[in-house]
Amino acid sequence: MSDWYRDFANSGVGHTITKQLGLPRPAVLRRYEPGAPLLDGPAVIGSAGESRLRDTLTAVLKDAGVPVLSPVVADGGTDGERLGAVLLDATGVTGPADLAAAHDFLAPAVKRLGASGRVLVLADPPSDADSPAQVAARQALEGLVRSIAKELRNGGTANLLLVPAGAEASVPGPVRFFLSGRSAYVDGQVARLTAADVPGDQDDERPLAGKVAVVTGAARGIGASIARVMARDGAHVVAVDVPAAGQSLADVANEIGGTAFQLDITAPDAAERLIAHLHERHGGVDVVVHNAGITRDKLLVNMDAARWNSVMAVNLQAQLDITSALLDAEGVLRPGARVIAVSSQSGIAGNRGQTNYAASKAGVIGMVRAWAPAFAERGATINAVAPGFIVTEMTATMPFGTREIGSRINSLQQGGLPVDVAETIAWLAQPSAAGVNGQVVRVCGQSFLGA
Ligand SMILES: NC(=O)c1ccc[n+]([C@@H]2O[C@H](COP(=O)([O-])OP(=O)(O)OC[C@H]3O[C@@H](n4cnc5c(N)ncnc54)[C@H](O)[C@@H]3O)[C@@H](O)[C@H]2O)c1
């Protein structure tokens, strides 16, 4: 499913026409390919205040073979070389006056950012500050980053990582994700890290090697993409879907060398059957992706109980039941396990005609937040991923106008691809994402819908 308008805007004549008419020019995004360099150009690292992560950031870039240039100065700097990334360590910010240093560093550096470049700011969480001025300055960084994300063009993204004191070891994996092409459609987001035991020996080409991963709703769409990306990253995937989707489920499983497991996740014995399968056939499970979901749209005033109940059953109750049963089952959820629940932008912003769906997807966000402490106690994590407008067979059937507007109202001016959601989910499953827990990561190109 190609994006005809993006392809047109990037053609010779289309470029001229869209420029003259002042129309949006969505970029071809840099997406991850195995073996690709982390960035397409060198990086610069700046500081605001008494920052504490500079060495960590330098080490991440050095390990990835990315040259680190000295901070660009407004009057010249890096001989016109395009930057792959601009990193600001703002962990030392104590009050609004320190933000001037952020501005002084970012303005000339961002000007030199190349195609699909990355702006990544690291800061302490506002909630951990000890004075109103400190809270204000830390919170100000969120407004700064979200605005940079809206100003960037040419596929560039800007994101903010909140790093509490003591969580420094959690930083490298998330930094690599936000710099890489894996985060192509993650823009204008804030993620908070926690202190965790992060294994230091991850193979970034096959970070899920040796892991068993369950993906529900894997017969098609986003679920099939998650299954493919996880298999590419080394996992053995147990692909789950309803019996009616048996043939396409088998096709996906065969293609990736995984296992097909036919299961209606709303069946009363679904959790029991899944756990028995995982226990007997695979000796346990490392990653569970709750992706299966349905829509039954109607305005609330016209919504019957069947529509309401079926959406709740698939999108929320089944996720709760299966997760709960996995936590209770002795020895099935392996140490360091990961649960990733698929939510939706509708669960954040609400959506006309989707009271049932939005309620279920907001419920998923509540679920991961509630369970995060219990998962942390096991050295495990649970997170949600909230896709925005993702180009699938479903969106291809929308009326032209609805589809065009829906796919353009975000900072990247285009819809995301199933693989963008899959890459984010696969990242959360990585050992190096151990310090990301109870978070909601939106894959929405900084949609203008919802905060
Ligand atoms: N496509 C988007 O733009 C978008 C946006 C936000 C969120 N999402 C969410 O992403 C997830 C995947 O969406 P998609 O667009 O790929 O949908 P899809 O309809 O193409 O695929 C969903 C899969 O889930 C399976 N499924 C449904 N009920 C099931 C059940 N009871 N037991 C087992 N499997 C079941 C279906 O058979 C299907 O294969 C869903 O949770 C959806 O709500 C999608």
The ligand as a MOL file (V3000), in Angstrom:
LIG
                    3D

  0  0  0     0  0            999 V3000
M  V30 BEGIN CTAB
M  V30 COUNTS 44 48 0 0 0
M  V30 BEGIN ATOM
M  V30 1 N -4.8090 -0.2180 12.0630 0
M  V30 2 C -4.7170 0.8830 12.8050 0
M  V30 3 O -4.6470 2.0000 12.3000 0
M  V30 4 C -4.7250 0.7550 14.3260 0
M  V30 5 C -4.6440 1.9360 15.0660 0
M  V30 6 C -4.6310 1.8540 16.4510 0
M  V30 7 C -4.6650 0.6140 17.0690 0
M  V30 8 N -4.7500 -0.5150 16.3390 0 CHG=1
M  V30 9 C -4.7990 -1.8070 17.0700 0
M  V30 10 O -3.7840 -2.6600 16.5650 0
M  V30 11 C -4.1890 -4.0120 16.7000 0
M  V30 12 C -4.0910 -4.7100 15.3470 0
M  V30 13 O -4.9050 -3.9850 14.4310 0
M  V30 14 P -5.0120 -4.3400 12.8740 0
M  V30 15 O -5.3150 -3.0780 12.1560 0
M  V30 16 O -3.8430 -5.1500 12.4450 0 CHG=-1
M  V30 17 O -6.3610 -5.2350 12.8920 0
M  V30 18 P -6.7960 -6.4740 11.9840 0
M  V30 19 O -8.2880 -6.5380 12.0850 0
M  V30 20 O -6.1760 -6.4080 10.6300 0
M  V30 21 O -6.1590 -7.7330 12.7610 0
M  V30 22 C -6.6180 -8.1350 14.0360 0
M  V30 23 C -6.3940 -9.6360 14.1890 0
M  V30 24 O -6.9020 -10.0000 15.4760 0
M  V30 25 C -7.5990 -11.2230 15.3140 0
M  V30 26 N -8.5930 -11.4070 16.3620 0
M  V30 27 C -9.7640 -10.7240 16.5110 0
M  V30 28 N -10.4610 -11.2460 17.5350 0
M  V30 29 C -9.7370 -12.2570 18.0410 0
M  V30 30 C -9.9610 -13.2030 19.0760 0
M  V30 31 N -11.0890 -13.1940 19.8040 0
M  V30 32 N -9.0150 -14.1310 19.3330 0
M  V30 33 C -7.8710 -14.1610 18.5890 0
M  V30 34 N -7.6170 -13.3000 17.5690 0
M  V30 35 C -8.5470 -12.3780 17.2990 0
M  V30 36 C -8.2470 -11.1070 13.9490 0
M  V30 37 O -8.6450 -12.3770 13.4320 0
M  V30 38 C -7.1600 -10.4420 13.1270 0
M  V30 39 O -6.3110 -11.3830 12.5230 0
M  V30 40 C -5.6010 -3.9720 17.2820 0
M  V30 41 O -5.5530 -4.1200 18.6740 0
M  V30 42 C -6.0740 -2.5870 16.9190 0
M  V30 43 O -7.0950 -2.1460 17.7890 0
M  V30 44 C -4.7880 -0.4730 14.9620 0
M  V30 END ATOM
M  V30 BEGIN BOND
M  V30 1 1 1 2
M  V30 2 2 2 3
M  V30 3 1 2 4
M  V30 4 1 4 5
M  V30 5 2 4 44
M  V30 6 2 5 6
M  V30 7 1 6 7
M  V30 8 2 7 8
M  V30 9 1 8 9
M  V30 10 1 8 44
M  V30 11 1 9 10
M  V30 12 1 9 42
M  V30 13 1 10 11
M  V30 14 1 11 12
M  V30 15 1 11 40
M  V30 16 1 12 13
M  V30 17 1 13 14
M  V30 18 2 14 15
M  V30 19 1 14 16
M  V30 20 1 14 17
M  V30 21 1 17 18
M  V30 22 2 18 19
M  V30 23 1 18 20
M  V30 24 1 18 21
M  V30 25 1 21 22
M  V30 26 1 22 23
M  V30 27 1 23 24
M  V30 28 1 23 38
M  V30 29 1 24 25
M  V30 30 1 25 26
M  V30 31 1 25 36
M  V30 32 1 26 27
M  V30 33 1 26 35
M  V30 34 2 27 28
M  V30 35 1 28 29
M  V30 36 1 29 30
M  V30 37 2 29 35
M  V30 38 1 30 31
M  V30 39 2 30 32
M  V30 40 1 32 33
M  V30 41 2 33 34
M  V30 42 1 34 35
M  V30 43 1 36 37
M  V30 44 1 36 38
M  V30 45 1 38 39
M  V30 46 1 40 41
M  V30 47 1 40 42
M  V30 48 1 42 43
M  V30 END BOND
M  V30 END CTAB
M  END
